[in-house]
Amino acid sequence: MLDKIIYNTVLCQTFSPCGKYLIAGNIYGQIAVFDLDSILNPVIELLTADYNRPKHLHLLGNGAQICSLASTENFLIVGTVNEISGWDWKSIVHSKLSKPKWVVKITSQSSFEQTDVNSLWYSEQENKIYAGCGDNKVYVYDLEDGKLVNKYDGHNDYIHSIHGRAQQLISAGEDGLVMLWDTRTGKSHIKLEPHANAKVARPDIGKWIGSATLGDDWIVCGGGPRLSLWHLRSLDAVTVFDIPDHGIHVSFFHDDCVVAGGAAKYLYQLSYSGEVKVELPVSATTVYSAILRTNPNNLLAIAGSSPEIDICTSFNYRDQVLHFR
């Protein structure tokens, strides 16, 4: 187990709806539950050496890596290999994990194929879960009855990232495509190929897109190609960010800034025009997950190829380091 501790990689994180817990999933099928109240507001007299370690550490049944996580009011939704499961929050935040409330199997074309559920996005408005998978497809499930209601087919290689906004979903894949879908029809209406743009392309790193996110008027994406900001209507690359990374895995919008990270020493906050606002040092050599909230308090959690998870409450510097071990 010592090797596992040293070489731990955290692929995904989410916050519980009550705001008290940070949940993280790793490549060994473990889910860590961190008690944020006791970490952020410790009682000095009661402080123990392991206060920054998980309150609970759950091993999911088959030990498959935890590829993605999403939160709803009722469930922690977990994407692993060939399946998506929904776990009751009461069970997750207690020491003994019961069985999942529901399980959805991803049936791949070949029985030998392993389909990783690489990215999850929950639409609260529709009460549907969208899953970007290793078989090049996005699956849409209705959480009322667990039925598959749609399947988006357009990528030629596995999907790294999905994100939704209003009635649109964006997907990014190993094939170098960024696709925009209308969730009402399930049809793709925009297809971007960032690697085909000379300003953005980095052939030495590859054409894969590790992350793509939708804003009101913008798309931010990156991977092998440089992190770039695209106008949603004109589809022009308005800003190509000049940061020293070797591949982008995280990108999202916050407060008129772009937050991004990946194979780099820092998590970056950047203005839309490309100015570096904040460089946050990170514990992981490659960041695979960064999640941010502003309610009930400001919190940014950064994780990746390390057992350490960086916690920032001001978004400007690292306050604490949690240990997933």
N, C-alpha and C positions, 0 to 999 in steps of 0.2 A: 504493500500500500504506500510505502515511502515514495516510490517512483511516481505513483499517481499524484501524490501531493505536490511534488516538485514540478511535474509536467502537466498539471491541471490546466485545462482550457475552458473558459466560460463563454458559451456561445450566445446566451440570451438572458434577459432580465425583464421583470415587470414589477409594478407596485400593486399591493392589495388595494381594493376599493376603499377600505377604511383608512388607508394611509399609514397604518402602523408597521407594515412589513415590506421588506424588499425580498423578492423571490429571484433566485438565479439558478440556471441549469447548466450542467457541464457535460463533457464528452463521455463521462463514465456512467451516465444515467442517474446522476444524483441531482436532487433539488434541495437547495439551501434556503432556509427561511431565517432572515435576519430581523431582529426586533429593533426597529428604528427608534422607538421611544427610549429604550435603555441605552442605545448607542449615542444618540444625539443629545439626550438629557440625562447623563448618568448621575446616580446618587453616589458621591465620592466614597461614603462609608461602606457602601455595598459593592464597590467596584471589584471585579475579579480579573484575573489575567486573561481570561477568555471572553471578555465582554464584547470584543469585536469579531467573534466567531459566530457561526450559525446557531440560533436557538434550537433549531431542529434541522436534521439532515436526513432526507428521505431517499431511499434507493427505489426507483421504479422497477417493477417486476422483471422485465426482460433485460434490463441493463443497457438498453440501446441509448445512444447519445440523445441528450435533450437539445433538439435543434432550434426550437422556437417556443415562445410563451406569449400568452395574451390573457388579459383580465376582463371579466364581466362582473356584474354585481353578485352573481351567484356562484360563478365557477372560476377556477384557475384552469385555463386551457393549455394543454401541453402537446407540442408537435414533436414526435420522435421519428422512428423509421417505420414506414408503412402504416402508421396510425396517429390519430388525434384523440386525446382523451380529455374529459371534463371532470375536475375534482372539486368537491365541496370545500369551501374555504375553511369551514370548521375543522375538517379533517387535516387540511394542509398546515394550519397553524397550531396543531396539537402534535404531541410527540409520536403518537401511533397513527400511521397512515392506513385508512380503510381502503376499500376498493373504489375505483372511479365511478362516478354517477352515470357516465356514458362513454362509449368508445366508438369511434368511426374508423373503419379499415380503409386504407387507400389500396385499391386493387390495381396492381400494375399489369401491363400486358403479358409479361413473362413471370412465371411463379418464382424464378430465380432472382428477379430484379429487386433491388432494395430501393425504395422510394423515400428519400429524406423529406420531411416537411420543413423546408428551410425558412419559411417566413409565414407568420400569421397576422391577419388584420381583422379586428372585430368591428362590424358596423352596428353601433348601438341603435341607430334609427331603424334598421331592417331586422335587427336581432339575427344577423347572419355572420358566420365566420368564413373568411377567405383564406385559403391555404396555397402558397406558392411552393411547388414541389420539384423533386429531383427527376421526375419523368416529363419535365418541360411544360407542365400544365398548372393552371390555377383552378382549384376546386372551390365551390361555394356550397356551404351547408346551412340549412335552416335550423337554428337552435331550438325551435319549438318542438320539432319532431325528429331532428337528426338526419333528415333526408337530404340527399344531394340534389340541389336545385339548378346548378349550372356548372359548366366546365369550360374554361377559356383555353383554347388551343391555338397557339401562334408562334411560340418559341421553338427553336430548333435544338436547344440544349437546356440544361437544368436552370431553374429559376433561383436567383439569389435573394431577391427582395421584392416585397409588394407593400403598397401603401394606398389608402383610400381617402377621398375627400368629396363631400357632396355625393354626386352620382357618377363619380369617376374612380377608377382604380388604375394605378400605375404598377407595372411589373418590369423587373430588370433581370437579365440573364447572362449566363456564360457565353451565349451566342453573340453578345455585344449589342443586343437590341434593348431599347426602352420602349415599352408599348403602353398606350393609354386606352382603357376600355370604358365603355358606357355600361354601368352596372344594371341599367334597365333592360338592355337588349343582349348583353354579353358579347357585343361586337367591339372589335378594336377599330378606333378611328384615327389614331396617330401612331406612327412608328418612327423612332429616332435611332440613328446609328452614330453615336458619338465618335467612334473610332474612325469614321469616314471623314471627320473634320480635322484638317491638318493642324489646327491650333490646339486641338484637344488630344489627338492620338499620341499614344506612347507604345509603339509596336514592341519594344523590348519587354514591356510588362504584360501586354496582351490586350485583347479587345473586350474582355469580360467586364460587366458592370455589376459591382458589388452592392450598390445602394442607389435607389432613386426615390425621391419624395416630391409630393405635389404641394404647392402653395396656391394662393388665390390666382396669381398671374404667372407663376414661375414653376419650373421644374429644376431641382438640383440633383445632379447625379455624378457618379464617379466610379472608378474601379481600376482597370488597366489604364484606360483614358483618364486624363486629368479631371479633377473635380471641376465642374462647370455649371453655370447658371444659364438656363434656357428660357426664353420668353414663350409662354404657353400658346400664344396666338401666332406669332411670326415664326416660331421654332428656330430662332437664331440663338447661337451661343453668345450671350451678351457679355458674360464675364468668364474668363478661364483663370482659376485661382492658382497662384504661384506658391505652392507649398511643397516642402521636400518629403513627399511620401513615396512609398513603393507599392501603392495600391490602396484604394478607398473601400471600406466596408460599412461605414456609418455616415449618413448625411441627413440633416433635417433643418427645418426653419424654427427660429425662436427670436422673438422681439426684433424684427427687422435685421436679423443676422442669420448666417448659415453656420451650423455646428457640424463639424466633420472630423473623422478620424479613420485610422486603418493601420497600415504598416508604417508607423511614424512615431517619433518620440513624444508627440504632443497630441492632444485633442484641441482642435482649432475653433475659435469663433471669428467669423469673417464678415465684413460688411458686404453688401451686394456688389459694391464696386471693386472688391478684391482686397481691401485693407485688412490686415491681421489685427483684430481687436484684442484677442486673448490667446495665449499659448499655455495650455494646461499640461504640465508634465504627467505622464501616465506610467503605471507600473508594468502594463503589458507591452511586449514588443509589437504585438498587433492587436488593435482594438476591434472586437467583433460586436460589441454592444455598448450603447450609451443611451440612457433614458433620463428624461428630465421632467420634473413637475414643478408647479408653482403653488399648489394647494394640497394639504394644509400649510406647507412651508416650502421654501425653495430647496430643491434637492436634485443633484445630478450624480448619477452612478455610472462608472466607466469600468468595463470588464473586457477580458480577452484572453490572450495566451499567457496566463499567469494565474496562480491561486489568489492573487490580491485583487480586490475591487476598490477603486478610488471613489471617495465620497466628497462632494463639494456642495457647500450650502450657499456660497455667494456667487457661484459660476465663474469666479475669477482665480481661485487657487484651491489646492487640495487640502481639505480639513482633516480627513481621516482615511485610514486604509483598513478595509475589512478583509478577513482571511477565510477563504472557502476551503477549509481543511478540517 
